[in-house]
Amino acid sequence: MPVPQTRGLHQRSLLRDDVYRSLRDAIIRGDLQPGEKLRDAELSDWLGVSRTPIREALLRLERAGLVVATPGRLTMVAPENDDAVRHAQQVAAELHALAITLAAPTLGPEDFAEMERANQALTTALDTVAAPGDDSQHSRRLSCASEAIDADDAFHDVAVQVCGNPLIGQHLESVTATLRRREFLHVGSLTGSDSPDQHRAIMHALQEGHVSTAAELTRQNWLRLAPPVQQD
């Protein structure tokens, strides 16, 4: 067959995804704060790429609700929005419950072991976040909050990967980002989280064959995340 004339397609695709993830994570973790202006030139210099993947990433972030763009004027990090968080919770809860339901028949010992490791990492990170400390330990608490959120994602990702429906993971990408940003902006909300106990209950229900119970526990686990913004 003739060699396709389009070159570097995979490299460009990977670059585009890398730029998107870098900007998304900077917004989620609060490095780019709500209301902060996003200028193509500054972002291009920061990430060391041309403006084209920057603009493509900003469009994806706008669709995910993390960026607000005004045509011909400015682009900025989206402000916090309780309605957006609530909507994201509803979608995430149903998709994760569906993933658990679809994955249940094929989850094996290795999958449960992976879930247990993730849950233990979550427990350890949450203990550090909850530990008393002064302002000098704030950066450490933020780091542990990041570890806790990564561990929570790892726990739920087991079912998402096993369930056999790639659309679930694709749709979860944007709504989960909205929820994780809320948690990072209000890191104190992680203190006292009972997610590890909820996760153990989910695993127990799955191992006992109570799939509908596991799905409902998963649904409730996600609906209890991301507290509303405290009004002054």
RODO-2510 file (C-alpha; in nm, 4 decimals, decimal comma):
residues 232
     n   res          X          Y          Z
     1     m     0,0000     0,0000     0,0000
     2     p     0,1205     0,3587    -0,0556
     3     v     0,2894     0,5242     0,2410
     4     p     0,0529     0,7860     0,3918
     5     q     0,1675     1,1399     0,3326
     6     t     0,0662     1,2634     0,6787
     7     r     0,3735     1,2500     0,9006
     8     g     0,4174     1,2815     1,2712
     9     l     0,0499     1,2183     1,3427
    10     h     0,1143     1,0142     1,6565
    11     q     0,3744     1,2572     1,7875
    12     r     0,1366     1,5493     1,7438
    13     s    -0,1429     1,3557     1,9111
    14     l     0,0762     1,2688     2,2088
    15     l     0,1970     1,6287     2,2372
    16     r    -0,1592     1,7570     2,2278
    17     d    -0,2614     1,5179     2,5057
    18     d     0,0445     1,6035     2,7152
    19     v    -0,0280     1,9762     2,6909
    20     y    -0,3915     1,9179     2,7822
    21     r    -0,2992     1,7092     3,0871
    22     s    -0,0393     1,9631     3,2021
    23     l    -0,2878     2,2504     3,1891
    24     r    -0,5692     2,0413     3,3349
    25     d    -0,3552     1,9314     3,6294
    26     a    -0,2343     2,2877     3,6917
    27     i    -0,5976     2,3998     3,7149
    28     i    -0,7071     2,1042     3,9278
    29     r    -0,4216     2,1478     4,1749
    30     g    -0,4697     2,5227     4,2029
    31     d    -0,1448     2,6298     4,0365
    32     l    -0,3743     2,8191     3,8008
    33     q    -0,6392     2,9774     4,0221
    34     p    -1,0066     3,0465     3,9403
    35     g    -1,0336     3,3698     3,7445
    36     e    -0,6677     3,3681     3,6388
    37     k    -0,6134     3,4883     3,2820
    38     l    -0,4645     3,2364     3,0405
    39     r    -0,2494     3,3859     2,7657
    40     d    -0,1349     3,1663     2,4784
    41     a     0,2130     3,3188     2,4684
    42     e     0,2773     3,2698     2,8414
    43     l     0,1491     2,9125     2,8385
    44     s     0,3545     2,8390     2,5270
    45     d     0,6715     2,9641     2,6978
    46     w     0,5911     2,7715     3,0159
    47     l     0,5360     2,4369     2,8431
    48     g     0,7896     2,4884     2,5651
    49     v     0,5468     2,4198     2,2819
    50     s     0,3887     2,6172     2,0000
    51     r     0,0587     2,7956     2,0445
    52     t    -0,1370     2,5421     1,8371
    53     p    -0,1475     2,2616     2,0999
    54     i    -0,2090     2,5284     2,3659
    55     r    -0,5205     2,6491     2,1859
    56     e    -0,6403     2,2933     2,1253
    57     a    -0,5948     2,2121     2,4941
    58     l    -0,7825     2,5255     2,6000
    59     l    -1,0763     2,4264     2,3803
    60     r    -1,0887     2,0844     2,5476
    61     l    -1,0659     2,2457     2,8899
    62     e    -1,3505     2,4796     2,7990
    63     r    -1,5667     2,1800     2,7062
    64     a    -1,4727     2,0233     3,0407
    65     g    -1,5881     2,3371     3,2226
    66     l    -1,2445     2,4265     3,3593
    67     v    -1,1860     2,7254     3,1308
    68     v    -1,4063     3,0141     3,0232
    69     a    -1,3359     3,1780     2,6878
    70     t    -1,4812     3,5024     2,5565
    71     p    -1,4380     3,5221     2,1764
    72     g    -1,1984     3,7981     2,0797
    73     r    -1,1345     3,8979     2,4400
    74     l    -0,9827     3,6711     2,7037
    75     t    -0,9558     3,3165     2,8299
    76     m    -0,9451     3,2446     3,2005
    77     v    -0,9692     2,9644     3,4523
    78     a    -1,3368     2,9042     3,5251
    79     p    -1,4608     3,0280     3,8623
    80     e    -1,5939     2,7777     4,1117
    81     n    -1,9504     2,6794     4,0392
    82     d    -2,1625     2,4738     4,2768
    83     d    -2,4051     2,3761     4,0018
    84     a    -2,1209     2,2450     3,7846
    85     v    -1,9859     2,0416     4,0764
    86     r    -2,3279     1,8964     4,1531
    87     h    -2,3839     1,8034     3,7895
    88     a    -2,0389     1,6444     3,7714
    89     q    -2,1116     1,4449     4,0872
    90     q    -2,4340     1,3093     3,9431
    91     v    -2,2676     1,1955     3,6208
    92     a    -1,9594     1,0524     3,7942
    93     a    -2,1720     0,8622     4,0462
    94     e    -2,3813     0,6939     3,7776
    95     l    -2,0872     0,6118     3,5510
    96     h    -1,8819     0,4611     3,8331
    97     a    -2,1823     0,2592     3,9512
    98     l    -2,2224     0,1310     3,5951
    99     a    -1,8509     0,0459     3,5769
   100     i    -1,8788    -0,1575     3,8986
   101     t    -2,1838    -0,3421     3,7656
   102     l    -2,0165    -0,4285     3,4353
   103     a    -1,6813    -0,5178     3,5921
   104     a    -1,8169    -0,7348     3,8753
   105     p    -1,8322    -1,0664     3,6829
   106     t    -1,4673    -1,0444     3,5759
   107     l    -1,2969    -0,8909     3,8806
   108     g    -1,0369    -1,1348     4,0104
   109     p    -0,7905    -1,1634     4,3006
   110     e    -0,5340    -0,9390     4,1304
   111     d    -0,7954    -0,6692     4,0783
   112     f    -0,9037    -0,6800     4,4421
   113     a    -0,5390    -0,6710     4,5507
   114     e    -0,4871    -0,3588     4,3387
   115     m    -0,7948    -0,1978     4,4912
   116     e    -0,6693    -0,2824     4,8399
   117     r    -0,3264    -0,1298     4,7694
   118     a    -0,4870     0,1885     4,6410
   119     n    -0,7149     0,2072     4,9432
   120     q    -0,4227     0,1632     5,1817
   121     a    -0,2359     0,4436     5,0048
   122     l    -0,5475     0,6588     5,0379
   123     t    -0,5697     0,5860     5,4108
   124     t    -0,2043     0,6773     5,4668
   125     a    -0,2323     1,0020     5,2716
   126     l    -0,5539     1,1059     5,4475
   127     d    -0,3936     1,0468     5,7873
   128     t    -0,1207     1,2967     5,6968
   129     v    -0,3699     1,5514     5,5634
   130     a    -0,5645     1,5287     5,8887
   131     a    -0,2568     1,5551     6,1133
   132     p    -0,2348     1,8832     6,3084
   133     g     0,0280     2,1291     6,1919
   134     d     0,1067     2,4940     6,1293
   135     d     0,1299     2,6899     5,8049
   136     s     0,4843     2,5657     5,7447
   137     q     0,3399     2,2198     5,6775
   138     h     0,0812     2,3421     5,4292
   139     s     0,2827     2,2320     5,1258
   140     r     0,3223     1,8857     5,2761
   141     r    -0,0523     1,8628     5,3326
   142     l    -0,1143     1,9660     4,9723
   143     s     0,1268     1,6980     4,8543
   144     c    -0,0534     1,4356     5,0613
   145     a    -0,3885     1,5612     4,9341
   146     s    -0,2576     1,4997     4,5830
   147     e    -0,1504     1,1495     4,6844
   148     a    -0,4921     1,0845     4,8393
   149     i    -0,6767     1,1935     4,5270
   150     d    -0,4456     0,9879     4,3043
   151     a    -0,5041     0,6838     4,5265
   152     d    -0,8801     0,7345     4,5178
   153     d    -0,8664     0,7542     4,1387
   154     a    -0,6559     0,4363     4,1306
   155     f    -0,9127     0,2496     4,3407
   156     h    -1,2051     0,3374     4,1154
   157     d    -1,0012     0,3035     3,7973
   158     v    -0,9733    -0,0732     3,8493
   159     a    -1,3411    -0,1225     3,7678
   160     v    -1,3340     0,1397     3,4920
   161     q    -1,0509    -0,0465     3,3178
   162     v    -1,2049    -0,3919     3,3659
   163     c    -1,5649    -0,3062     3,2769
   164     g    -1,5075    -0,3342     2,9018
   165     n    -1,6778    -0,0077     2,8050
   166     p    -1,4201     0,2541     2,6982
   167     l    -1,6837     0,5274     2,6793
   168     i    -1,7160     0,5267     3,0576
   169     g    -1,3550     0,6334     3,1077
   170     q    -1,3757     0,8892     2,8297
   171     h    -1,6792     1,0619     2,9782
   172     l    -1,5410     1,0433     3,3314
   173     e    -1,2287     1,2376     3,2364
   174     s    -1,3932     1,5794     3,2264
   175     v    -1,6417     1,5426     3,5126
   176     t    -1,3805     1,3980     3,7477
   177     a    -1,1529     1,6972     3,6843
   178     t    -1,4262     1,9312     3,8098
   179     l    -1,4637     1,7313     4,1318
   180     r    -1,0915     1,6973     4,1959
   181     r    -1,0396     2,0708     4,1538
   182     r    -1,2997     2,1385     4,4223
   183     e    -1,1182     1,9045     4,6603
   184     f    -0,7818     2,0705     4,5978
   185     l    -0,9207     2,4208     4,6420
   186     h    -1,0755     2,3109     4,9724
   187     v    -0,8151     2,0631     5,0917
   188     g    -0,9486     2,0775     5,4468
   189     s    -1,2592     1,8948     5,3246
   190     l    -1,0520     1,5775     5,2967
   191     t    -1,0024     1,5740     5,6731
   192     g    -1,2253     1,3120     5,8285
   193     s    -1,3072     1,1503     5,4953
   194     d    -1,4523     0,8030     5,5371
   195     s    -1,3809     0,7005     5,1775
   196     p    -1,1463     0,4166     5,2841
   197     d    -1,4278     0,2578     5,4858
   198     q    -1,6677     0,3038     5,1962
   199     h    -1,4164     0,1420     4,9622
   200     r    -1,3819    -0,1583     5,1910
   201     a    -1,7596    -0,1935     5,1950
   202     i    -1,7651    -0,1837     4,8141
   203     m    -1,5003    -0,4562     4,7909
   204     h    -1,6782    -0,6714     5,0484
   205     a    -2,0079    -0,6451     4,8595
   206     l    -1,8363    -0,7406     4,5341
   207     q    -1,6580    -1,0371     4,6900
   208     e    -1,9881    -1,1581     4,8366
   209     g    -2,1571    -1,1283     4,4984
   210     h    -2,3856    -0,8403     4,5993
   211     v    -2,3350    -0,6399     4,2823
   212     s    -2,6325    -0,4052     4,3189
   213     t    -2,5210    -0,3187     4,6729
   214     a    -2,1670    -0,2491     4,5516
   215     a    -2,3027    -0,0263     4,2755
   216     e    -2,5170     0,1722     4,5199
   217     l    -2,2275     0,2096     4,7646
   218     t    -2,0120     0,3367     4,4780
   219     r    -2,2821     0,5823     4,3757
   220     q    -2,3072     0,7188     4,7300
   221     n    -1,9295     0,7379     4,7613
   222     w    -1,9123     0,9803     4,4690
   223     l    -2,2166     1,1807     4,5733
   224     r    -2,0486     1,2563     4,9070
   225     l    -1,7361     1,4075     4,7503
   226     a    -1,6556     1,7732     4,6834
   227     p    -1,8335     1,9853     4,9464
   228     p    -2,0017     2,3095     4,8392
   229     v    -1,8162     2,6378     4,8565
   230     q    -1,8511     2,8032     5,1941
   231     q    -2,0209     3,1382     5,1519
   232     d    -1,8984     3,4373     5,3518
***
